[in-house]
Amino acid sequence: MTIFLAIVALIAGIVGFRIWSRKQARQTLLAAPLTAKQRALILSQVPILRRIPAALNARLEGKINLFLDQVQFHGCDGLDVTEEMRLSIAAQACLLVANNDLWYSNLTTVLIYPNAFKSRQARHSGYVVTEKEVVRTGESWDRGPVILSWAHSRMGALNDHDGQNVVFHEFAHQIDDLSGGTNGVPVLAPGQSFAEWEHVFLTAYDDHVHAVQAGRPTLIDPYGAEGHEEFFAVAVEVFFERPRALKSAHPAVYGQLAKLFGLDPAQWQADG
């Protein structure tokens, strides 16, 4: 019995040490700044980061370090993944979680294609399942991976005022999925009301669908009419890239996203 208890205690000690070590490694990464070379490369590739408050920089850089340590990048169709690609994608993904407690806990892999890629899409109608091949610029799978076109990821970051950013879009899906399903309702911020979120987003989604069906122009991409999860993802794109326009046109949606992300990009300095 004494030997058994000693073995149990030893195993518990080993497990405890490993957990402690992982926590220490995580805290070290979160506290570490980027190198000057990394910082310069990110600012050249992701110009939206030139506008963020200075107080946010340290938190963002720490999360970029954690992301790069956790996630493996793999090139597809012969693409060689570069430091530029890793840093650009990581910086965009981490902006969404820079000032809140959200994290991509389930994500370990990002696949990068040189350009748009083909994907098979299954549709269910009762007992009938049909498949078709579609061309995509990005995909987000439940619990990962994220799949991206580098050409579109790069241009989406460089053109940071058009409200279209495939990295923001796909990582918004990853955030959405943390609640247990990709349905347009992510894990909300502490104190954020589910009832209020539901009312705001369902109302905005219904209005958006009616506008798209009527052929009226919309600030939020018409693709958002495909479903609640897509409406959330395209709204996130506009929140970061055209925040003043979103706050003016859809103040309630803007307010909910500001609470979720702990950010107020409408107040960020103009890009100069």
C-alpha positions as CSV (number, residue, x, y, z in Angstrom):
1,M,0.0,0.0,0.0
2,T,2.8,2.4,0.8
3,I,4.5,1.6,-2.5
4,F,1.2,2.2,-4.3
5,L,0.7,5.6,-2.6
6,A,4.3,6.6,-3.4
7,I,3.7,5.8,-7.1
8,V,0.5,7.8,-7.1
9,A,2.3,10.7,-5.4
10,L,5.1,10.5,-8.0
11,I,2.7,10.5,-10.9
12,A,0.7,13.4,-9.4
13,G,4.0,15.2,-8.9
14,I,5.1,14.7,-12.6
15,V,1.7,15.8,-13.9
16,G,1.7,18.8,-11.6
17,F,5.2,19.8,-12.7
18,R,4.2,19.5,-16.4
19,I,1.2,21.6,-15.9
20,W,3.3,24.2,-14.0
21,S,5.9,24.1,-16.7
22,R,3.4,24.7,-19.5
23,K,1.9,27.6,-17.5
24,Q,5.4,29.1,-17.0
25,A,6.2,28.7,-20.7
26,R,2.9,30.4,-21.7
27,Q,3.5,33.3,-19.3
28,T,7.1,33.7,-20.7
29,L,5.8,33.9,-24.2
30,L,3.0,36.3,-23.4
31,A,5.5,38.6,-21.7
32,A,8.1,38.5,-24.5
33,P,8.3,41.3,-27.0
34,L,8.9,40.7,-30.7
35,T,12.3,41.5,-32.2
36,A,12.7,44.8,-34.0
37,K,12.9,42.9,-37.3
38,Q,9.6,41.0,-36.6
39,R,7.9,44.2,-35.6
40,A,9.0,46.1,-38.7
41,L,7.9,43.2,-40.9
42,I,4.4,43.0,-39.3
43,L,3.8,46.7,-39.6
44,S,4.7,46.6,-43.2
45,Q,2.4,43.7,-44.0
46,V,-0.5,44.5,-41.6
47,P,-0.8,48.3,-41.7
48,I,-3.9,48.3,-39.5
49,L,-1.6,47.7,-36.5
50,R,-0.1,51.2,-37.0
51,R,-3.4,52.6,-35.7
52,I,-3.9,50.6,-32.5
53,P,-3.3,52.2,-29.1
54,A,0.3,52.0,-27.9
55,A,-1.0,50.3,-24.7
56,L,-2.2,47.4,-26.7
57,N,1.1,46.6,-28.4
58,A,2.7,44.5,-25.6
59,R,-0.4,42.3,-25.2
60,L,-0.6,41.8,-29.0
61,E,3.0,40.9,-29.3
62,G,2.8,38.4,-26.5
63,K,-0.1,36.7,-28.1
64,I,1.7,36.6,-31.4
65,N,4.5,34.8,-29.7
66,L,2.1,32.3,-28.1
67,F,0.4,31.7,-31.4
68,L,3.6,31.1,-33.3
69,D,4.7,28.6,-30.6
70,Q,1.4,26.7,-30.7
71,V,0.5,26.7,-34.4
72,Q,2.3,24.9,-37.2
73,F,2.1,26.4,-40.7
74,H,2.1,24.1,-43.7
75,G,2.3,25.2,-47.4
76,C,0.2,23.5,-50.0
77,D,0.5,23.1,-53.7
78,G,4.3,23.6,-53.4
79,L,4.2,26.8,-51.4
80,D,7.2,27.4,-49.2
81,V,6.0,29.1,-46.0
82,T,8.0,32.1,-45.1
83,E,8.5,34.2,-41.9
84,E,6.5,36.9,-43.6
85,M,3.5,34.6,-44.0
86,R,3.6,33.3,-40.4
87,L,4.0,36.8,-38.9
88,S,1.3,38.4,-41.1
89,I,-1.3,35.7,-40.4
90,A,-0.4,35.4,-36.7
91,A,-0.7,39.2,-36.2
92,Q,-4.1,39.4,-37.9
93,A,-5.4,36.4,-35.9
94,C,-4.1,37.8,-32.6
95,L,-5.6,41.2,-33.1
96,L,-9.0,39.6,-32.5
97,V,-7.9,38.3,-29.1
98,A,-5.4,40.9,-28.1
99,N,-7.5,42.5,-25.4
100,N,-9.8,39.8,-24.1
101,D,-9.6,36.3,-22.6
102,L,-10.4,34.4,-25.8
103,W,-7.8,32.1,-27.2
104,Y,-7.6,29.6,-30.1
105,S,-7.3,26.7,-27.7
106,N,-8.1,24.0,-30.3
107,L,-6.0,25.3,-33.2
108,T,-2.7,23.7,-34.0
109,T,-2.5,23.9,-37.8
110,V,-2.8,26.6,-40.5
111,L,-2.6,25.4,-44.1
112,I,-1.6,28.0,-46.7
113,Y,-2.3,27.8,-50.5
114,P,-0.6,30.1,-52.9
115,N,-4.0,31.3,-54.2
116,A,-7.6,30.4,-54.1
117,F,-8.1,26.7,-53.7
118,K,-10.8,24.0,-54.5
119,S,-12.8,22.5,-51.8
120,R,-15.6,19.9,-51.7
121,Q,-18.8,21.0,-50.2
122,A,-21.5,18.6,-49.0
123,R,-25.2,19.6,-48.9
124,H,-27.9,17.6,-47.0
125,S,-31.5,17.5,-48.0
126,G,-33.2,14.8,-46.0
127,Y,-31.5,11.6,-46.8
128,V,-29.9,13.0,-49.9
129,V,-26.4,14.3,-49.8
130,T,-24.9,16.1,-52.8
131,E,-21.3,17.3,-53.2
132,K,-19.9,20.0,-55.4
133,E,-16.5,21.5,-55.8
134,V,-16.2,25.2,-54.9
135,V,-13.3,27.6,-55.1
136,R,-12.5,29.3,-51.8
137,T,-10.0,31.8,-50.3
138,G,-10.3,30.5,-46.8
139,E,-11.9,27.8,-44.6
140,S,-12.2,27.3,-40.9
141,W,-12.9,23.8,-39.6
142,D,-14.3,22.9,-36.2
143,R,-11.4,22.6,-33.8
144,G,-9.1,23.6,-36.7
145,P,-7.4,23.7,-39.0
146,V,-7.7,27.1,-40.7
147,I,-7.0,27.1,-44.5
148,L,-6.0,30.3,-46.3
149,S,-5.0,31.6,-49.7
150,W,-1.8,33.5,-49.2
151,A,-2.6,35.9,-52.1
152,H,-5.9,36.9,-50.5
153,S,-4.6,36.9,-47.0
154,R,-1.8,39.3,-48.0
155,M,-4.0,41.6,-50.0
156,G,-6.7,41.6,-47.3
157,A,-4.2,42.8,-44.8
158,L,-2.6,45.4,-47.0
159,N,-6.0,46.9,-48.0
160,D,-7.2,47.6,-44.5
161,H,-10.0,50.0,-45.3
162,D,-12.3,47.9,-47.6
163,G,-14.0,45.8,-44.9
164,Q,-12.8,42.5,-46.4
165,N,-10.2,40.4,-44.7
166,V,-10.1,36.7,-45.1
167,V,-7.9,36.1,-42.0
168,F,-10.2,38.1,-39.8
169,H,-13.1,36.1,-41.3
170,E,-11.8,32.6,-40.8
171,F,-10.5,33.4,-37.3
172,A,-13.8,34.9,-36.3
173,H,-15.2,31.4,-37.2
174,Q,-12.6,29.9,-34.8
175,I,-13.7,32.2,-32.1
176,D,-17.3,31.4,-32.8
177,D,-16.5,27.7,-32.5
178,L,-15.1,28.0,-29.0
179,S,-18.7,28.0,-27.7
180,G,-19.2,24.5,-29.0
181,G,-20.5,25.2,-32.4
182,T,-20.1,27.7,-35.2
183,N,-23.5,29.4,-35.1
184,G,-22.8,33.1,-34.7
185,V,-22.8,33.1,-30.9
186,P,-19.3,33.0,-29.5
187,V,-18.2,32.8,-25.9
188,L,-19.2,36.3,-24.7
189,A,-17.2,38.6,-22.6
190,P,-17.7,38.6,-18.8
191,G,-20.9,40.6,-18.0
192,Q,-22.0,40.5,-21.6
193,S,-25.7,39.6,-22.0
194,F,-26.6,36.6,-24.2
195,A,-30.2,37.9,-24.5
196,E,-28.9,41.3,-25.7
197,W,-26.5,39.7,-28.1
198,E,-29.2,37.4,-29.5
199,H,-31.6,40.3,-30.0
200,V,-29.1,42.6,-31.7
201,F,-27.6,40.0,-34.0
202,L,-30.9,38.3,-35.0
203,T,-32.4,41.7,-35.8
204,A,-29.4,42.8,-37.7
205,Y,-29.2,39.5,-39.6
206,D,-32.9,39.5,-40.6
207,D,-32.5,43.1,-41.8
208,H,-29.4,42.2,-43.7
209,V,-31.1,39.2,-45.4
210,H,-34.0,41.3,-46.5
211,A,-31.7,44.0,-47.9
212,V,-29.7,41.4,-49.9
213,Q,-32.8,39.7,-51.2
214,A,-34.1,43.2,-52.3
215,G,-30.9,43.9,-54.1
216,R,-30.1,46.9,-51.8
217,P,-26.4,47.8,-51.2
218,T,-25.1,46.8,-47.7
219,L,-22.1,47.8,-45.6
220,I,-21.7,44.3,-44.4
221,D,-20.8,41.9,-47.2
222,P,-23.9,40.2,-48.8
223,Y,-22.3,36.8,-48.0
224,G,-23.4,37.4,-44.5
225,A,-26.9,36.4,-45.6
226,E,-25.8,32.8,-46.0
227,G,-26.2,32.2,-42.2
228,H,-25.8,33.5,-38.7
229,E,-22.2,32.3,-38.5
230,E,-21.3,34.0,-41.8
231,F,-23.0,37.2,-40.7
232,F,-20.9,37.3,-37.5
233,A,-17.7,36.7,-39.5
234,V,-18.3,39.4,-42.1
235,A,-19.4,41.8,-39.4
236,V,-16.0,41.2,-37.7
237,E,-14.2,42.1,-40.9
238,V,-16.1,45.4,-41.0
239,F,-15.7,46.1,-37.3
240,F,-11.9,46.1,-37.6
241,E,-11.5,47.7,-41.1
242,R,-14.4,50.1,-41.3
243,P,-15.3,50.7,-37.7
244,R,-16.7,54.2,-38.0
245,A,-19.0,53.2,-40.8
246,L,-20.2,50.1,-38.9
247,K,-20.8,52.2,-35.7
248,S,-22.8,54.7,-37.7
249,A,-24.9,52.2,-39.7
250,H,-25.3,49.4,-37.1
251,P,-24.5,50.9,-33.7
252,A,-25.9,48.0,-31.7
253,V,-23.8,45.5,-33.7
254,Y,-20.7,47.6,-33.2
255,G,-21.4,47.9,-29.5
256,Q,-21.7,44.1,-29.0
257,L,-18.5,43.5,-31.0
258,A,-16.7,46.2,-29.0
259,K,-17.7,44.4,-25.8
260,L,-16.7,41.0,-27.1
261,F,-13.2,42.0,-28.3
262,G,-12.6,44.6,-25.6
263,L,-11.7,47.1,-28.4
264,D,-13.0,50.3,-29.8
265,P,-11.4,50.6,-33.3
266,A,-13.6,53.6,-34.2
267,Q,-11.5,55.6,-31.8
268,W,-8.1,54.4,-33.2
269,Q,-6.0,57.1,-34.8
270,A,-6.4,57.7,-38.6
271,D,-3.8,55.9,-40.6
272,G,-1.1,58.5,-41.4
